[in-house]
Amino acid sequence: MIHISTSFALLVVAIIILVCIAGSRLSGRLGVPTLFIFIMLGMLFGSDGIFKIPFGNFALAEQVCSVALIFIMFYGGFGTRWSEAKPVAGRSILLSSVGVVLTALLTGLFCHLVLKMALMEGMLLGAVLGSTDAASVFSILRSRKLNLKYGTASMLELESGSNDPFAYMMTVILLSAMTGSVSGGSAVLLLIRQLAFGLLTGAAIAFLVTWLLKRYAFYGEGFDTIFVFAAAIISYALASQIGGNGYLSVYLTGIILGNQELKNQKALVGFFDAFTGMMQMLLFFLLGLLAFPSQMPSIVLPSIAIALFLTFVARPAAVGLLLAPSKPPIGQYLVISWAGLRGAASIVFAIMATLSEGYMKYDIFHIVFCVVLFSIIFQGSLLPKVAEKCDMIDNSTDVMRTFSDYTGDMQIQFVQLPIGDNHPWKNRKICEIEMLPGMLITVIRRGAQTIVPKGQTVIQEGDTVVLGAEGFTDSQGILLKEILMTPDHRWCGKKIAEARFYKNTIIVMIKRGSQIIIPDGGTQILEGDRVVVYSQKLPQVEGRVKHEIGPAVSAAVHK
C-alpha cells in the first residue's frame, strides 16, 4: 500500500507535468521559447513562488540535472543528420571548441576588468557561460520550422550539440585550479585525457551497439529501445570512470547511432523524443524551483551587463574571428552570432561551481540563472525575426530534414505534375481523365492562384497538378535514402548511365535547388544535388555486400 505522502507527491508531479505540457502550448501563442515557460513554472512553484515548495538542495539538483543532460546530449547527437551537417562540420566544430574558449575568455576578462571580479572567478563565470544551449536551439528551430540558408541550421545544431563538453572541461579545470588540485602541466594532461577518452569511448560504444543491433534480434518488442537507453548511460558513465568527458562520449555515441540504418528506428525516435522532452521539462522546472527570486535584485544589473556583453560583443567577436576565413554572407554571420543562446547546461555548471570547495565571492548560480533567462526570452524570441530581417530563411526546404529523427507523419503522400505543351492532360476536364484507382487530383496551382478541382475543371498548360494517394507504409525490404552530392562523391559530374551503383539500387529523384528532376539514363548528377536513392534491403548475412555493377541497374531502369 502506497503511503499517503508518496501518493500526494506523485499527484503533485503529475500535475506539474500536465501544467508544463499546457505551458508548452501557451508558449507558441505568446511567441516565447517553451523552455522559458518551464523555468517560470519552476519559479512559480518554488520557495519564493505561489505554491512555496521548499527546495534548496543543490547537490541533489546537480545529480538529477546531470542525468537529464546525458539524454539531452545523446538525443541531440542522435537527431543530427550527418549528411546535412558534414559540409559545415569543420566550422561547427571550430565554433564549439575554439569558439567556446574565446567566448569564455572575453567574458571572463569583462567580468574582471569591468565588473571588478577576481580574475579566476571571472574566468570561471566565462567558462560556465561559454557554450550555447542545444535544447534551446533545437526547440526554436523545430517549433518554428525555421530553416536557414547556407546550411546554417545544421551548423547551429552541430555546434550547440557539441560545445557543452568543452565548456564542461573548462569549468572542471578552473574549479580544480581554484582549489589548488591541478597545476598548468596537469591541466593540459587533464584536457587531453578528457578529449581522448571521451572520443574513444563514445565511438567504441556506438560501433559495438550498432553491430549488436544489426545482428541479433531481441526477444520482445521494445527491448532494443531499452538496450540503446542503457548504451547511452554506459557511454557517459564509462568515459567518466576512466577520466574522459562523459558528455562528449554520449554525444558522439548519439551521432553515430542516429546515422545508422537500425531496426525499429521509428520506435527509437518516438521513445527518445518523448523521454528527452520529459528530461527537458524536469531539468528546466527543477532549475526554476531551485532559484530564489528574492535574491536576484542584488545581482540583476551585473547579470544584464554580462548578458549584453555576451550577445553583442563576445559571441559576435568569436564567430567573426573563426568564420572570417570562409567569408560567410553578412546575414549568416549575424544569425549565427545572435543564435548563441545560453541554457540549462550553463546553469548545471553553475551548480557545480556552487558546490565546489573553491571560494566564490559572488552568487554565481543566480547570476548565470538571470543571464540564461535573458538569453532565452530576448535572443530566443527574436531569433526568427533576426533571421527574417537578414534574409536568411530558406522556404525551399524543411528544417526537419536536417534532423535524422525526422519522419513524415502523414499517411497521404503528394506528388506534383507540371503540365507542359505536350502533356496528355492539357485542355482536358478532370472528369475525362482516367485516374489510377486510389489516386486523386487534390490541388491545381495556376500562377499565384490555388484551385480546388472539381469534375468540370479544365487543366491548362502551365498548371501544376498535385496528386494525392495513400502513402506506402510497409517499408519491409525497401530503403529510401537522400544523399547530398559533394565534389568528392563518386557520382558527382557523371551521367546516371555512367555511374556505378550498389546492386538493386536506382535513383528515383534529384532535387536541384527548387527544381525536382525525375531522372533518366542521360541525366547528369551535379554538385549540390540531393539524390533520392531507392534500394532493396537484403537479409543480414555475414559480412557486407560489396560488389557493384556497371553500367548500373539504375541506368538500365532509367533508360
Beta strands, then each sheet from edge to edge (+ up, - down):
strand 1: 412-418
strand 2: 439-446
strand 3: 449-451
strand 4: 464-470
strand 5: 478-484
strand 6: 501-502
strand 7: 505-512
strand 8: 515-517
strand 9: 530-536
strand 10: 548-549
sheet 1: 1+ 4- 2+ 3-
sheet 2: 5+ 9- 7+ 8-
sheet 3: 6+ 10-
end
